[in-house]
Amino acid sequence: MLLGASLVGVLLFSKLVLKLPWTQVGFSLLFLYLGSGGWRFIRVFIKTIRRDIFGGLVLLKVKAKVRQCLQERRTVPILFASTVRRHPDKTALIFEGTDTHWTFRQLDEYSSSVANFLQARGLASGDVAAIFMENRNEFVGLWLGMAKLGVEAALINTNLRRDALLHCLTTSRARALVFGSEMASAICEVHASLDPSLSLFCSGSWEPGAVPPSTEHLDPLLKDAPKHLPSCPDKGFTGNIVGIGQCLLHGMTVVIRKKFSASRFWDDCIKYNCTIVQYIGELCRYLLNQPPREAENQHQVRMALGNGLRQSIWTNFSSRFHIPQVAEFYGATECNCSLGNFDSQVGACGFNSRILSFVYPIRLVRVNEDTMELIRGPDGVCIPCQPGEPGQLVGRIIQKDPLRRFDGYLNQGANNKKIAKDVFKKGDQAYLTGDVLVMDELGYLYFRDRTGDTFRWKGTYKFQKTELRKEGFDPAIVKDPLFYLDAQKGRYVPLDQEAYSRIQAGEEKL
């Protein structure tokens, strides 16, 4: 800012006082700029202008598309209907577990049956229905059918049990619960505590003795339901856009697997001729830990899309498996500051322009990394981070902008923790991601740590991740007994100082 003020001063003095011609004024400004360290700006400009223009065009295109959809009230179901008209007989979903193929017409008919059935049972736009099942085609059809009716789908993690499961079902305020037959035992464990008004439906194999008494078998009920599109709701919903969304909106075929298999991954890619794979970082590590196989060199994958790929294994992952582009991104359903790595910059989860930073109102701000408390300047406004300085990622909240708004959570207390005032300037509001990142000189952003959560153990104790991070798993520091999985012995063994040293030296893998 000081350099900018100096340049303006020289411009006014040269033109108004000395009355120099514009060419001489231009050269004066250039020499002053370079003499004041402005060459760094030129270097950044040259290295990032192409990237920034591309990113800016993508942002403008997305904004225009979202604005048009909002104006025309084109929800995901309406956009999907257009996809069905274009590709009615193209395969939409493949479930690897049974090799079941659904065309776009079949997905459309199944989801319409779901919408009409739920409507007949009294659910309407704005209601909530919970889905608790493992991955398969029906999961997508259920969510899409609910969206056609304007019913919000509460997607329940299949790993939850007892109190955690009951808490999520209660908090979601669902009027109906659709669970897979594989989840029947988990529902039986909490059935006595569920709201009696909650309607229960089981999808999959039917064993009356294995489900709660009030449960209905969903599959035959859907076969009898109308297949036509129900009347359009007065509100629509989005979501599931990264993977399944590309199927619904753009007509791509998506292969669904019940569970990830590192040993079968590349075989599946070859079998179904996959060109794009979606990952979370740990999956990439599991793949690298597999012994080399011929299938690694026979697939047609051109892009890996996901988040959490560690910088330490990034290059090994892309080179060993011959993947031309790794598209790492950062974002969440409620987040208003999504990022994207468009040019495979190793380790980066995205970027923000150093030249036109005002175009995309996100920022790294200084925090106390132990408490995550925002550090503010004398004026009360948060202090922006310089390149190389870790800070929390924040995004300015602009409720009129669909890409900048924050709709919040059902829990008001959680909302208060995610919103801060006076962040970019006095009087504004910003969304707090809870994630610490670092920006380099070119504007690429890298993860430092994720601090948004805490671990709980035995209800009455709350372990902060910051404390666990400091302790690590060094037996000389941690007083509790430590164990690790010994791959050769196939069982957990005590983690002593000798084993710790072998792990640290890379002689033994976890």
PEURZI-V491527 format. One record per pair of residues at least 4 apart in sequence whose C-alpha atoms are under 6 Angstrom apart, sorted by the first residue. I is the first residue (numbers start at 0). J is the second residue. D is the distance in whole Angstrom. If there is no record, write none. Layout:
i:I j:J d:D
i:I j:J d:D
//
This chain:
i:9 j:13 d:6
i:11 j:15 d:6
i:12 j:16 d:5
i:13 j:17 d:5
i:13 j:18 d:6
i:13 j:19 d:6
i:14 j:18 d:4
i:14 j:19 d:5
i:28 j:32 d:6
i:30 j:34 d:6
i:32 j:37 d:5
i:33 j:37 d:5
i:33 j:38 d:5
i:40 j:44 d:6
i:43 j:47 d:6
i:43 j:441 d:6
i:44 j:48 d:5
i:47 j:51 d:6
i:51 j:55 d:6
i:62 j:66 d:6
i:68 j:72 d:6
i:68 j:73 d:5
i:73 j:77 d:6
i:74 j:235 d:5
i:75 j:79 d:6
i:76 j:147 d:6
i:79 j:247 d:5
i:79 j:248 d:6
i:82 j:250 d:6
i:83 j:87 d:5
i:83 j:103 d:6
i:87 j:103 d:5
i:87 j:104 d:5
i:88 j:102 d:5
i:89 j:102 d:5
i:90 j:101 d:6
i:90 j:102 d:4
i:90 j:252 d:6
i:91 j:101 d:6
i:91 j:102 d:5
i:91 j:103 d:5
i:91 j:252 d:5
i:92 j:100 d:6
i:92 j:101 d:5
i:92 j:252 d:6
i:92 j:253 d:5
i:92 j:254 d:6
i:93 j:99 d:6
i:93 j:100 d:5
i:93 j:254 d:5
i:93 j:255 d:6
i:94 j:98 d:5
i:94 j:99 d:5
i:94 j:135 d:6
i:94 j:255 d:5
i:95 j:255 d:6
i:95 j:256 d:5
i:101 j:105 d:6
i:108 j:226 d:5
i:110 j:140 d:5
i:110 j:143 d:6
i:110 j:144 d:4
i:111 j:144 d:6
i:111 j:226 d:5
i:111 j:228 d:5
i:112 j:116 d:6
i:112 j:221 d:6
i:112 j:224 d:5
i:112 j:225 d:6
i:112 j:226 d:5
i:113 j:144 d:5
i:114 j:144 d:5
i:114 j:145 d:6
i:114 j:148 d:5
i:116 j:224 d:6
i:117 j:122 d:6
i:118 j:122 d:5
i:124 j:148 d:6
i:124 j:149 d:4
i:124 j:150 d:5
i:124 j:232 d:6
i:125 j:150 d:5
i:126 j:150 d:5
i:127 j:150 d:6
i:127 j:151 d:5
i:127 j:152 d:6
i:127 j:173 d:5
i:127 j:174 d:6
i:128 j:152 d:5
i:128 j:173 d:5
i:128 j:174 d:6
i:128 j:175 d:5
i:128 j:176 d:6
i:129 j:152 d:6
i:129 j:153 d:4
i:129 j:154 d:6
i:129 j:173 d:6
i:129 j:176 d:5
i:130 j:154 d:5
i:130 j:155 d:6
i:130 j:177 d:5
i:130 j:178 d:6
i:131 j:155 d:5
i:131 j:178 d:5
i:132 j:178 d:5
i:132 j:179 d:5
i:134 j:257 d:5
i:137 j:141 d:6
i:140 j:144 d:6
i:145 j:150 d:5
i:146 j:150 d:6
i:148 j:232 d:6
i:149 j:232 d:5
i:149 j:234 d:6
i:149 j:235 d:5
i:159 j:163 d:6
i:159 j:164 d:5
i:160 j:164 d:5
i:161 j:189 d:6
i:162 j:166 d:6
i:166 j:170 d:6
i:174 j:197 d:5
i:175 j:197 d:5
i:175 j:198 d:5
i:176 j:199 d:5
i:177 j:200 d:5
i:177 j:201 d:6
i:178 j:201 d:5
i:179 j:201 d:6
i:179 j:202 d:5
i:179 j:203 d:6
i:180 j:201 d:6
i:180 j:202 d:6
i:180 j:203 d:5
i:180 j:204 d:6
i:183 j:210 d:6
i:186 j:190 d:6
i:187 j:211 d:6
i:199 j:214 d:5
i:200 j:214 d:5
i:200 j:215 d:5
i:200 j:216 d:6
i:200 j:217 d:5
i:201 j:216 d:5
i:201 j:217 d:6
i:202 j:217 d:5
i:202 j:218 d:6
i:239 j:243 d:6
i:239 j:244 d:6
i:240 j:244 d:4
i:244 j:248 d:6
i:245 j:249 d:5
i:245 j:251 d:6
i:246 j:250 d:5
i:246 j:251 d:4
i:246 j:252 d:6
i:260 j:264 d:6
i:261 j:286 d:5
i:265 j:294 d:6
i:268 j:272 d:6
i:268 j:273 d:5
i:269 j:298 d:5
i:273 j:300 d:6
i:274 j:299 d:5
i:274 j:300 d:4
i:274 j:301 d:5
i:275 j:300 d:5
i:275 j:302 d:5
i:275 j:303 d:6
i:276 j:303 d:5
i:277 j:303 d:6
i:277 j:304 d:5
i:277 j:305 d:5
i:278 j:305 d:5
i:279 j:305 d:6
i:279 j:306 d:5
i:279 j:307 d:6
i:280 j:306 d:6
i:280 j:307 d:4
i:280 j:308 d:4
i:295 j:320 d:6
i:301 j:322 d:5
i:301 j:323 d:6
i:302 j:324 d:5
i:302 j:325 d:6
i:303 j:325 d:5
i:304 j:326 d:5
i:304 j:327 d:6
i:305 j:327 d:5
i:306 j:327 d:5
i:306 j:328 d:5
i:310 j:346 d:4
i:312 j:316 d:6
i:314 j:318 d:6
i:315 j:319 d:6
i:317 j:321 d:6
i:317 j:322 d:5
i:324 j:343 d:6
i:325 j:343 d:5
i:326 j:340 d:6
i:327 j:340 d:5
i:327 j:348 d:5
i:328 j:338 d:6
i:328 j:339 d:4
i:328 j:340 d:6
i:328 j:348 d:5
i:329 j:337 d:5
i:329 j:338 d:5
i:329 j:348 d:6
i:330 j:334 d:6
i:330 j:337 d:4
i:335 j:403 d:5
i:336 j:394 d:5
i:338 j:349 d:5
i:339 j:349 d:4
i:340 j:348 d:6
i:340 j:349 d:4
i:347 j:443 d:6
i:347 j:444 d:5
i:347 j:445 d:5
i:348 j:444 d:6
i:348 j:445 d:6
i:349 j:443 d:6
i:349 j:444 d:6
i:350 j:442 d:5
i:350 j:443 d:4
i:350 j:444 d:5
i:351 j:442 d:5
i:352 j:356 d:5
i:352 j:442 d:6
i:353 j:442 d:6
i:360 j:395 d:6
i:361 j:393 d:6
i:361 j:394 d:4
i:362 j:392 d:6
i:362 j:393 d:6
i:363 j:383 d:6
i:363 j:384 d:6
i:363 j:390 d:5
i:363 j:391 d:5
i:363 j:392 d:5
i:364 j:382 d:5
i:364 j:383 d:4
i:364 j:384 d:5
i:364 j:390 d:5
i:364 j:391 d:5
i:365 j:374 d:5
i:365 j:382 d:6
i:365 j:384 d:6
i:365 j:390 d:5
i:366 j:371 d:5
i:366 j:372 d:5
i:366 j:373 d:4
i:366 j:374 d:5
i:366 j:390 d:6
i:367 j:371 d:5
i:367 j:372 d:5
i:374 j:381 d:6
i:375 j:379 d:5
i:375 j:380 d:5
i:375 j:381 d:4
i:375 j:382 d:6
i:376 j:380 d:6
i:376 j:382 d:6
i:380 j:421 d:5
i:380 j:422 d:5
i:380 j:424 d:6
i:381 j:422 d:5
i:384 j:388 d:6
i:386 j:438 d:5
i:386 j:439 d:5
i:386 j:440 d:5
i:387 j:437 d:6
i:387 j:438 d:6
i:387 j:439 d:6
i:388 j:437 d:6
i:389 j:436 d:6
i:389 j:437 d:5
i:390 j:435 d:5
i:390 j:436 d:6
i:391 j:434 d:5
i:391 j:435 d:4
i:392 j:432 d:6
i:393 j:430 d:5
i:393 j:431 d:5
i:393 j:432 d:6
i:394 j:429 d:5
i:394 j:430 d:5
i:395 j:429 d:4
i:396 j:403 d:5
i:396 j:404 d:5
i:396 j:428 d:6
i:396 j:429 d:5
i:397 j:403 d:5
i:397 j:404 d:5
i:398 j:404 d:4
i:400 j:404 d:6
i:407 j:414 d:6
i:417 j:430 d:6
i:417 j:431 d:5
i:418 j:429 d:6
i:418 j:430 d:5
i:418 j:431 d:6
i:419 j:428 d:6
i:419 j:429 d:5
i:420 j:427 d:6
i:420 j:428 d:4
i:421 j:425 d:4
i:421 j:426 d:5
i:421 j:427 d:5
i:433 j:450 d:6
i:433 j:451 d:5
i:434 j:449 d:5
i:434 j:450 d:6
i:435 j:447 d:5
i:435 j:448 d:5
i:436 j:445 d:5
i:436 j:446 d:5
i:436 j:447 d:5
i:437 j:444 d:6
i:437 j:445 d:5
i:438 j:442 d:6
i:438 j:443 d:5
i:438 j:444 d:4
i:439 j:443 d:6
i:453 j:463 d:5
i:453 j:464 d:6
i:454 j:462 d:5
i:455 j:461 d:5
i:456 j:460 d:6
i:464 j:468 d:6
i:467 j:471 d:6
i:481 j:493 d:6
i:481 j:494 d:5
i:482 j:491 d:6
i:482 j:492 d:5
i:482 j:493 d:4
i:482 j:494 d:5
i:483 j:491 d:5
i:483 j:492 d:6
i:484 j:490 d:6
i:484 j:491 d:4
i:485 j:489 d:6
i:485 j:490 d:6
i:485 j:491 d:6
i:494 j:498 d:6
i:501 j:506 d:5
i:501 j:507 d:6
i:502 j:506 d:6
i:502 j:507 d:5
//
